Amino acid sequence: MEVKNITELWKNDLDTFLKYNITDVLVCRELDKKLNLIPFYDEIHRLSHCKFSDTLQNSKIIRSEEHTSELQS
């Protein structure tokens, strides 16, 4: 299912919006089963002490790690 504007879909067609989101979750779940991404990024999160959402940005991981190192010094 291709959606060009998720906000418009949410405002104008809630049933399709919900189907789209369910499909999105199922696809993400299958990707994680194959690639094991969530445990990988969770490990980065725990090791670097950064927020989970920051694990996709190397610079934030490095900043968090530097900050943690400074606190431990």
Secondary structure, DSSP 8 states (H G I E B T S, - for coil): ---S-HHHHHHH-HHHHHHHHHHHHHHHHHHHHHH-HHHHHHHHHHHHT--GGGGG-HHHHHHHHHHHHHHH-
